[in-house]
């Protein structure tokens, strides 16, 4: 005899694949959990009647009635897999953000208290936004800042450049990150050794040059600079070397980075014509000087979270996202122009406290806008509030708190970043 519970699970899973609604979500909070089991049980006992979309979601086997079969199927599914989120379509990032109307599934009041007290007390903070599952669950602006304010996102620009390079690879303009620069520019003692991947991972071996934005024949100057370490051996945060990525795009696509972005990236993020500073030779700065609002800046994080899709459009490949947000340096902590403070999460960080944090396991994106120049202490405190207080509110299953996730991470991030956040030309 077929086990009735196994049959229920099979019915649930097969229908879940073929219908768009969130089967099992009786209380319409976008989660399938024990609360839904109790609600369906109460419905069957006549205590609380489920209505409208809740009925449709509770009717797991599509027999036009909510009955014990539905209850058993949901109970066994949760016993095997634990709670799960309803699937949601990738957000169309060319449109305005939507706010989450139902915030009862997490401690929203606690989040508001954190924003009003702990975040507000950070005197350099100007904007703070939290996206969960593609919708805004919290957004505040401080000390005269507004959602419309555009600001220099500093080194968050680097993560945008990495995305453009990834798109160029996806389109076949560039073969792969392992190509040496002599195959892109010309041969000299250094271009035969340095790869595109070295530029993207800050392991080129080139020293910093603080005047790269103000020197004519910029690319020749940069490519002609002597190496100080062997490419790939040492992580050294370097704005001048990173700027070479802009010339890679220009050389291989025939378009300035901003021109390339205006065709292949910005329309899918809803950007009209953002200001992007250029060097002496009129090439977009590959390290900083892109100006965006906080609402716009954070769209890159959501694009990566939803595997490169904006709505139905695949803007950047999942393969590139996976590569760019995986460790690429000795000792760990950095991918392709994305910081990786912990496996499974990644950050774009700009001077003074411009921040995009993405935690895919929690379907969470957090963005901040800060006044510059700020201090190391400010940045450390900001990150600590985010990790110790904000992020745990969305770890609803407790799956991450059991790992080395919150406590101690602040010291790790600070150690990695403190040497890079005190100079505007470094971030």
Phi and psi in degrees as a GROMACS rama.xvg file:
@    title "Ramachandran Plot"
@    xaxis  label "Phi"
@    yaxis  label "Psi"
@TYPE xy
-71.0737  132.468  UNK-2
-66.5854  123.374  UNK-3
-61.8936  -32.978  UNK-4
-67.9682  -43.0252  UNK-5
-62.0397  -39.2717  UNK-6
-63.2165  -39.6269  UNK-7
-62.1637  -43.0721  UNK-8
-63.665  -42.2058  UNK-9
-61.7408  -42.8628  UNK-10
-62.653  -46.0052  UNK-11
-58.1838  -49.8778  UNK-12
-66.9882  -40.5571  UNK-13
-66.4489  -39.7009  UNK-14
-74.1124  -34.5486  UNK-15
-58.513  -33.0568  UNK-16
-76.5514  -22.2251  UNK-17
-106.884  -5.26467  UNK-18
-128.624  148.095  UNK-19
-80.7888  -23.5129  UNK-20
-73.4955  170.806  UNK-21
-96.5951  88.0229  UNK-22
-64.8075  130.604  UNK-23
101.683  -18.8941  UNK-24
-84.576  76.2596  UNK-25
-68.3568  -32.7922  UNK-26
-96.8163  6.92202  UNK-27
59.3626  39.3882  UNK-28
-109.494  14.969  UNK-29
74.1847  4.59613  UNK-30
-123.662  143.779  UNK-31
-105.723  110.494  UNK-32
-150.443  -169.947  UNK-33
-63.0124  -26.9836  UNK-34
-60.7533  -35.294  UNK-35
-68.7981  -37.4724  UNK-36
-59.9475  -48.4875  UNK-37
-63.6026  -37.035  UNK-38
-67.3788  -42.0736  UNK-39
-65.7905  -39.5173  UNK-40
-61.4888  -44.1929  UNK-41
-62.3051  -37.4806  UNK-42
-62.4296  -44.6586  UNK-43
-66.4766  -30.8399  UNK-44
-85.224  -3.62769  UNK-45
79.1158  15.1502  UNK-46
-81.615  -49.7568  UNK-47
-134.473  121.953  UNK-48
-89.8338  130.301  UNK-49
-82.6389  144.951  UNK-50
-131.54  160.122  UNK-51
52.0812  -123.509  UNK-52
-62.8837  -30.4682  UNK-53
-60.8941  -38.1945  UNK-54
-63.8228  -45.5891  UNK-55
-60.359  -42.2667  UNK-56
-68.7011  -30.8052  UNK-57
-80.0029  -20.4792  UNK-58
-83.3746  74.8574  UNK-59
-63.8808  -39.0117  UNK-60
-96.2758  8.90713  UNK-61
54.5461  43.7505  UNK-62
-103.247  17.1222  UNK-63
69.6105  17.2477  UNK-64
-151.972  149.655  UNK-65
-95.3456  119.565  UNK-66
-142.075  -171.407  UNK-67
-62.5505  -28.8601  UNK-68
-62.5322  -42.8312  UNK-69
-63.2329  -42.1228  UNK-70
-64.5838  -43.3606  UNK-71
-66.3386  -41.2015  UNK-72
-61.9792  -44.1224  UNK-73
-67.3767  -41.4742  UNK-74
-60.8476  -46.399  UNK-75
-69.7633  -35.508  UNK-76
-62.897  -42.794  UNK-77
-68.6862  -33.6172  UNK-78
-63.9926  -36.8158  UNK-79
-80.9132  -47.498  UNK-80
-106.134  -11.2942  UNK-81
74.2394  -170.286  UNK-82
-67.8018  159.676  UNK-83
-145.847  157.003  UNK-84
-89.8406  150.61  UNK-85
-66.1873  144.001  UNK-86
-67.5675  149.541  UNK-87
-137.941  147.223  UNK-88
-69.4812  144.747  UNK-89
-54.5949  134.791  UNK-90
-64.8289  138.236  UNK-91
-79.1512  102.407  UNK-92
-75.9183  -6.47347  UNK-93
-78.105  -10.6925  UNK-94
-100.053  171.482  UNK-95
-69.4557  150.04  UNK-96
-63.429  148.279  UNK-97
-103.224  146.483  UNK-98
-88.9993  148.957  UNK-99
-79.8132  116.955  UNK-100
-74.2774  -39.4691  UNK-101
-101.604  105.65  UNK-102
-110.176  21.1552  UNK-103
-77.2559  -12.5868  UNK-104
-77.6488  -11.351  UNK-105
-135.519  173.587  UNK-106
-80.4678  79.6853  UNK-107
-65.6632  -36.2043  UNK-108
-62.5378  -39.6961  UNK-109
-64.2741  -40.0774  UNK-110
-62.5601  -43.3855  UNK-111
-63.7022  -36.5518  UNK-112
-65.1867  -41.3073  UNK-113
-61.2633  -44.1058  UNK-114
-64.7177  -42.3312  UNK-115
-72.0411  -29.2601  UNK-116
-108.257  -68.9  UNK-117
-69.07  -43.1077  UNK-118
-73.1087  -44.9351  UNK-119
-58.5916  -33.384  UNK-120
-71.2369  -12.335  UNK-121
-81.9268  102.613  UNK-122
-68.5166  -10.1674  UNK-123
-97.1091  -4.77011  UNK-124
-69.5413  139.442  UNK-125
-125.334  -28.6019  UNK-126
-152.574  145.898  UNK-127
-145.422  126.553  UNK-128
-137.346  140.155  UNK-129
-125.294  123.507  UNK-130
-108.788  129.471  UNK-131
-127.834  123.278  UNK-132
55.0384  40.2032  UNK-133
82.8265  6.803  UNK-134
-130.498  152.902  UNK-135
-74.5594  122.928  UNK-136
-106.924  -15.029  UNK-137
-160.342  141.884  UNK-138
-158.093  123.498  UNK-139
-140.173  147.261  UNK-140
-124.547  146.988  UNK-141
-130.423  152.165  UNK-142
53.4493  43.8628  UNK-143
90.7318  -7.46719  UNK-144
-74.8669  157.7  UNK-145
-136.807  167.965  UNK-146
-66.9112  -22.478  UNK-147
-85.424  -10.7206  UNK-148
-66.8622  129.191  UNK-149
-101.498  139.988  UNK-150
-144.146  161.943  UNK-151
-68.581  118.248  UNK-152
-85.3066  3.5619  UNK-153
48.4026  -127.601  UNK-154
-75.1819  -2.68826  UNK-155
-61.0675  -24.3607  UNK-156
-53.2624  -37.0312  UNK-157
-59.4657  -39.579  UNK-158
-68.9782  -29.6336  UNK-159
-68.7165  -41.3527  UNK-160
-61.5926  -42.5647  UNK-161
-58.7286  -38.1339  UNK-162
-65.9032  -42.044  UNK-163
-63.9854  -40.7223  UNK-164
-62.4649  -42.7247  UNK-165
-60.8931  -40.1521  UNK-166
-63.6961  -41.0305  UNK-167
-62.7141  -35.7971  UNK-168
-68.6529  -44.4936  UNK-169
-56.3003  -37.6514  UNK-170
-84.6171  -6.73449  UNK-171
90.7822  4.08488  UNK-172
-67.9414  -33.2788  UNK-173
-124.683  141.424  UNK-174
-75.3203  -51.5371  UNK-175
-169.475  165.085  UNK-176
-68.0566  -16.3939  UNK-177
-81.7538  -2.53287  UNK-178
-67.3297  139.692  UNK-179
-80.5482  155.346  UNK-180
-68.6672  -18.7831  UNK-181
-65.7814  -24.592  UNK-182
-79.2291  -10.3262  UNK-183
-106.501  -41.2205  UNK-184
-109.821  -99.3277  UNK-185
-149.659  168.175  UNK-186
-89.6904  128.86  UNK-187
-147.536  -172.748  UNK-188
-63.6059  -18.3421  UNK-189
-107.353  -39.1432  UNK-190
-66.7988  -23.266  UNK-191
-74.9941  -13.3148  UNK-192
-105.264  -36.4422  UNK-193
-85.9831  131.884  UNK-194
-100.364  164.808  UNK-195
-60.0229  -39.1386  UNK-196
-60.3309  -34.7492  UNK-197
-63.0679  -40.7091  UNK-198
-62.8632  -42.8114  UNK-199
-72.6975  -23.0448  UNK-200
-106.752  7.87503  UNK-201
60.7509  37.3992  UNK-202
-124.985  31.0672  UNK-203
-68.9056  -28.9164  UNK-204
92.6129  -7.23145  UNK-205
-81.6477  148.984  UNK-206
-79.6045  168.287  UNK-207
-73.4276  152.104  UNK-208
-134.888  107.17  UNK-209
-71.9239  -9.03892  UNK-210
-112.095  16.2511  UNK-211
-62.1133  -27.3248  UNK-212
-75.6621  -12.7029  UNK-213
-122.343  19.7944  UNK-214
-115.824  131.441  UNK-215
-69.9055  160.945  UNK-216
51.0727  49.314  UNK-217
-56.2239  -47.3204  UNK-218
-66.1618  -38.3427  UNK-219
-65.5278  -40.1076  UNK-220
-61.6773  -45.238  UNK-221
-68.4021  -44.1865  UNK-222
-71.1169  -21.1958  UNK-223
-91.6085  1.22357  UNK-224
-77.6983  137.5  UNK-225
-67.5038  142.067  UNK-226
-74.1634  147.769  UNK-227
-111.046  -16.1573  UNK-228
-140.901  163.123  UNK-229
-70.3861  133.135  UNK-230
-53.8908  134.159  UNK-231
91.5753  -14.3333  UNK-232
-83.9419  -38.5768  UNK-233
-130.004  131.369  UNK-234
-80.3852  120.062  UNK-235
-138.33  113.299  UNK-236
-66.8551  118.404  UNK-237
-142.714  110.483  UNK-238
-72.0924  -40.4106  UNK-239
-62.731  -47.3459  UNK-240
-64.1866  -37.855  UNK-241
-63.1414  -32.7027  UNK-242
-62.3239  -23.7874  UNK-243
-59.3328  -27.9705  UNK-244
-57.5551  -33.6371  UNK-245
-64.3607  -38.8867  UNK-246
-73.6499  -28.2505  UNK-247
-59.6917  -46.9728  UNK-248
-62.3068  -44.1678  UNK-249
-61.99  -44.923  UNK-250
-66.3699  -41.627  UNK-251
-89.6013  -25.4015  UNK-252
-108.603  -16.615  UNK-253
79.5527  6.36594  UNK-254
-123.935  140.378  UNK-255
-59.3379  148.033  UNK-256
-49.3999  -42.6811  UNK-257
-65.845  -39.9098  UNK-258
-61.7514  -43.4781  UNK-259
-62.3518  -43.4058  UNK-260
-65.3221  -37.6916  UNK-261
-65.5418  -22.4143  UNK-262
-93.2692  -38.4054  UNK-263
-116.743  -12.96  UNK-264
-127.244  -55.8392  UNK-265
-57.8556  -39.3279  UNK-266
-60.1674  -32.9765  UNK-267
-78.8999  -11.1247  UNK-268
-106.532  0.54164  UNK-269
78.074  22.3838  UNK-270
-90.3409  133.831  UNK-271
-83.3709  -71.4282  UNK-272
-155.271  70.0005  UNK-273
-67.59  150.641  UNK-274
-71.0724  134.951  UNK-275
-141.384  112.069  UNK-276
-61.5655  151.789  UNK-277
-123.888  157.511  UNK-278
-80.7288  -173.983  UNK-279
-58.4776  -29.297  UNK-280
-98.2298  17.2627  UNK-281
64.7948  38.5457  UNK-282
-111.77  133.567  UNK-283
-54.3218  134.974  UNK-284
-63.1825  121.149  UNK-285
-81.594  -0.909083  UNK-286
-118.531  -32.9941  UNK-287
-161.87  -178.827  UNK-288
88.9963  18.898  UNK-289
-91.1687  131.726  UNK-290
-107.468  125.284  UNK-291
-145.009  159.933  UNK-292
-77.5559  164.756  UNK-293
-63.2388  -40.8432  UNK-294
-60.9763  -35.7626  UNK-295
-78.5073  -44.232  UNK-296
-53.6501  -42.5541  UNK-297
-72.7934  -12.7231  UNK-298
-61.7122  -29.0519  UNK-299
-63.5422  -38.8939  UNK-300
-63.2986  -42.2866  UNK-301
-68.1919  -35.7898  UNK-302
-58.7199  -44.5021  UNK-303
-68.7099  -39.6656  UNK-304
-60.3147  -38.1535  UNK-305
-98.1906  38.9506  UNK-306
57.5722  30.8243  UNK-307
90.2554  3.91037  UNK-308
-94.2479  141.728  UNK-309
-119.285  105.595  UNK-310
62.7599  -125.826  UNK-311
-93.4813  -1.65664  UNK-312
-92.8694  126.725  UNK-313
-84.8599  105.82  UNK-314
-88.6573  -38.2879  UNK-315
-140.767  143.865  UNK-316
-73.8007  150.774  UNK-317
-62.6685  -35.1896  UNK-318
-59.472  -42.4928  UNK-319
-68.2828  -42.3414  UNK-320
-58.4144  -45.1944  UNK-321
-61.7822  -41.2017  UNK-322
-70.3751  -43.8936  UNK-323
-67.1032  -28.6553  UNK-324
-104.57  18.0541  UNK-325
-108.047  152.932  UNK-326
-60.5325  135.096  UNK-327
-128.206  8.8145  UNK-328
-128.936  155.695  UNK-329
-60.2766  130.094  UNK-330
89.2482  -15.8861  UNK-331
85.3222  163.426  UNK-332
115.153  -6.83035  UNK-333
-149.587  139.642  UNK-334
-107.488  -127.064  UNK-335
-102.084  88.4545  UNK-336
60.4567  29.7726  UNK-337
-130.959  136.259  UNK-338
-80.224  143.991  UNK-339
-128.475  86.2769  UNK-340
-70.4148  -21.1722  UNK-341
-155.471  144.944  UNK-342
-57.4776  132.979  UNK-343
93.0209  4.66428  UNK-344
-146.686  162.592  UNK-345
-155.836  158.769  UNK-346
-139.253  142.895  UNK-347
-107.02  128.611  UNK-348
-130.285  129.339  UNK-349
-117.515  154.217  UNK-350
-45.9917  132.5  UNK-351
89.1943  -13.6229  UNK-352
117.169  34.0038  UNK-353
-89.7365  125.722  UNK-354
-146.065  135.916  UNK-355
-123.366  119.901  UNK-356
-113.191  129.144  UNK-357
-121.625  124.302  UNK-358
-122.962  91.1255  UNK-359
-57.4313  -37.5205  UNK-360
-60.8301  -28.1909  UNK-361
-100.432  0.21373  UNK-362
53.606  45.0172  UNK-363
-123.615  135.234  UNK-364
-132.271  130.821  UNK-365
-124.807  135.358  UNK-366
-128.727  146.259  UNK-367
-135.202  148.344  UNK-368
-121.644  130.434  UNK-369
-129.956  153.898  UNK-370
-73.0075  142.249  UNK-371
-121.863  148.436  UNK-372
-79.9342  136.751  UNK-373
-105.461  -160.947  UNK-374
-125.624  163.187  UNK-375
-59.7756  -41.0315  UNK-376
-61.8787  -40.8614  UNK-377
-59.9489  -49.577  UNK-378
-60.7129  -43.8114  UNK-379
-61.001  -43.033  UNK-380
-66.312  -38.4981  UNK-381
-61.3561  -48.974  UNK-382
-63.5975  -36.7872  UNK-383
-65.3856  -42.5841  UNK-384
-62.9674  -41.7113  UNK-385
-60.2716  -50.2236  UNK-386
-78.089  -38.6085  UNK-387
-81.659  -26.8964  UNK-388
-120.18  -43.4182  UNK-389
-80.827  -53.4369  UNK-390
-56.3262  -44.3058  UNK-391
-59.553  -23.018  UNK-392
-63.9306  -22.4047  UNK-393
-105.79  0.960101  UNK-394
-86.7658  68.0673  UNK-395
-68.8271  -26.6287  UNK-396
-91.1689  -9.71486  UNK-397
74.1356  14.1112  UNK-398
-69.7122  -28.6277  UNK-399
-92.3793  -26.6462  UNK-400
-66.9325  -19.214  UNK-401
-79.6137  -15.9903  UNK-402
-95.0891  172.156  UNK-403
-70.885  93.0765  UNK-404
-127.868  -52.8309  UNK-405
-96.3355  -66.3985  UNK-406
-65.6488  131.343  UNK-407
91.4399  -20.1564  UNK-408
-69.1318  -30.499  UNK-409
-59.4839  -43.6965  UNK-410
-62.4236  -39.1535  UNK-411
-64.072  -47.1402  UNK-412
-63.7498  -44.1269  UNK-413
-61.1918  -41.2656  UNK-414
-62.977  -39.7565  UNK-415
-69.9086  -39.8485  UNK-416
-98.7952  -25.6842  UNK-417
-56.6885  -32.5509  UNK-418
-72.9187  -7.98378  UNK-419
-115.972  2.39211  UNK-420
-114.422  8.6361  UNK-421
-100.698  -8.76306  UNK-422
-124.795  125.282  UNK-423
-60.2957  -25.7285  UNK-424
-85.5134  -1.0043  UNK-425
-100.721  -22.7878  UNK-426
